[in-house]
Each structure stands twice: as structure tokens, then as C-alpha cells.
Amino acid sequence: MNQATPDEQAADWLIRRDRGLTPAEQDEYLQWLAADPRHGDALARQQATWRELDLLADWRPEHAPEPNPALLAPPRRAARRPLRWLAPSILGAAACVAVAVLVQRDDTPSAATAPATPPVATGYEKRLLDDGSVLELNRGASVAVAYSPAERRVRLLSGEAHFTVAKNPARPFIVSSAGIETRAVGTAFNIRLEAAAVEVLVTEGRVQVTPAFPASAPVPTVEVGEKLVVPVNSRRAPHSVPLALTPVAVTTDEISRTLAWQPRLLEFSAAPLAEVVAEFNRHNTIQLALADPALATLPVTASFRSDNAEGFVRLLEATAGVRPERRGATISLRRVISP
């Protein structure tokens, strides 16, 4: 992709975003956007083309021999104030996560296009382990990492974590939780430790799960797109009948709901600021509040990481005439009144 033009790269990223980005791809995507201001411009052009092609979706040959030319005609718009394209360099260190933001200073009605997700826990933490594996912790999760020359072992002590494992067949990667072991060489999976069971969801590759009690048959390998729920040993009677453990297939929507606690790229198209604020608040311990009701309808077009509310506030402060007031974990937003 390095030899392609910015427009070709942007088209490729749109296709990959449409089918869903892995955590590693999301980081790569954000780095690509921040690397060159031309990338954001190219992405906007490709998105505009995509929207124009979508206008043809309802046309059928039986309706008319050719599509109505008005479908692809440029929309007629009333005169409005110039739109400001915000280059990532405005925010310095925040540039890698705050990109392609367009703030419209007009009163045109608009609608949000941010993806709808269920409520999520905040307090997310991401760690890069010594071998290049990536560990993501949901709020309340705790782990103990113990690497040796022969194996890479992590104990999930509480909560939920997602593991993206660097490949190394000579050093297997093992996660133990309540005596239940999940072994992988190079893959990605999510583990949730609850009072009565451990849930293993595989998002890439495959893993082998070993329960802490005898099973009636060997546990099959858990493949990508499958999950396995294993009862915790302490909850079972000493002489209970061994259980049959079988992975079950999960849908893409189920995987998305399970991983909704992870940061994601939020995308808004002319969305009222009130809706953007509500979306950020669902993903962060830092809460935004609109102290000035006039800001509620301010339309914002943005591509932004869900865990970077502070960076979003700095963009509003630098470009949209908004003054933040910080009190504890709350940031109130007010419109700056010109003298």
C-alpha cells in the first residue's frame, strides 16, 4: 500500500472499514491518517464518491431505462460560512488519535451517523507486552504476567481482557483464569472471568482450552468466530459428572457487542454536538457536559477514537469557539462570547 496514491490508499481503507477493522488495523488506520494531511483529504473525496454511488441503490432497470440524472447531480446549497478542515498538526501529541475533523458553523439540520453500540464500561487500559503481544483490559480487570524462556504465561485475576498474541511457536502463550488454561501460539481472543464461569471468545486464529476439572471428552479447539463457556471448578460438586464442553458459533453482531468495551473509531457526519458528547460519555470516565444549550445543535463531522474525549475537547477549543471548564471528571463546554 506504500506505493499507492493517497486516493488509492483511502479507497482501500474505506473497503476495510466497511468489513470491520481489527484492533491492529484500527491503530494502523489512525497512524495513516495522522501521517499526512493529504490522507484526510483523500478519505473525504472517496467518502463523497461512495455516498454518490449509494444514491443509485434504489434504482432498478424496470423503473426506467437509465437512472435519473438528478440522482448524481451536485446538491444545491444555500450560501454558508466556510467549513474549516482541521489538520492533525493542530493538536501535536493528540494528532495520532484526532484526525479528519470538520466543524460546520451554520444552523443546517443534520443527523448523526455514528455507529450505535450498547453501553460500555470505561477505564480501558492497553499494554504492549515484552514479546510484542497486546493486552487490552476492561475496567476492573487485573492480570499478572510471568514470562519465561519456555512459555509466556498471563494470569487473569479478575474481569475481562483481550489478547492479541505475537507468533512464537517455541514459546506458547497461556492465559490461566480460575484454573482454566487457554493456550495459543499466534491469535487473538477475549476472556471474561465471572463468578461461575470463564468465557473464551476467539476473534482470530484458534486456541486450546483446558478446564480445571475432568471433561467427558477432549475439548475441541475453539476456532475464530466461536466461544466456549467453562464452569469454574470451585462451583462444582467434588463428585459431579464430567461435563461435555462444546464451542458454539457466534455472529458478527455478538462479537461486536462482546467487545464494545474496547476503544473504537467513532465517525460522525454533520452530527449535532449533543449527540457527539453523548457518544463520548458512553465510552469514558471523563464526562462532557454542554453548559451552553446553544452548542447542542452545532454540527460536527469527525473521525475520532472513542477514548480520546480530551483531544476532541481541545479541537473544539481551537476551532469552534468553545471554552472548556474542568471540574473533577467533568468538562463543561461553553461558547466563547466575542467582545
WOFEN-V390615 format. One line per field, one symbol per residue. ss: DSSP state (H for helix, E for strand, - for the rest). burial: b if it has 16 or more other C-alpha atoms within 10 Angstrom, else e. A space follows every 50 residues. Layout:
# WOFEN-V390615
ss->???
burial->???
This chain:
# WOFEN-V390615
ss->-----HHHHHHHHHHHHHH---HHHHHHHHHHHHH-HHHHHHHHHHHHHH HHHH--------------HHHH-----------EEE-HHHHHHHHH-EEE EEE---------------------EEEE-----EEEE----EEEEEE--- EEEEEEEEEEEEEE-------EEEEEE--EEEEE---EEEEEE---EEEE EEEE-EEEEE----E------EE--EEEEEE-HHH-------E----EE- -HHHHHHH------EEEEEEEEHHHHHHHHHHH---EEEE--HHH---EE EEEEE---HHHHHHHHHHH--EEEEEE--EEEEEE----
burial->eeeeebbebbbbbbeeeeeebebeebbebbebbbeebebbbbbeebeeee eeeeeeeeeeeeeeeeeeeeeeeeeeeeeeeeeebbbbbebeebbbbbbb bbbbbeeeeeebebeeeeebbbbbeeeeeeeebbbbbbbebebeeebeee ebbbbbebbbbbbbbbbeeebbbbbbbbbbbbbbbbbbbbbbbeeebbbb bbbbebbbbbbbbeeeeebebbbbbbbbbbbbbeeeeeeeeeeebbbeee eeeebeeebbbbbbbbbbbbbbbbbbbebbbbbbbbbbbbeeeebbbbbb bbbbbbbbbbbbbbbbbeebebbbeeeeeebbbbbeeee
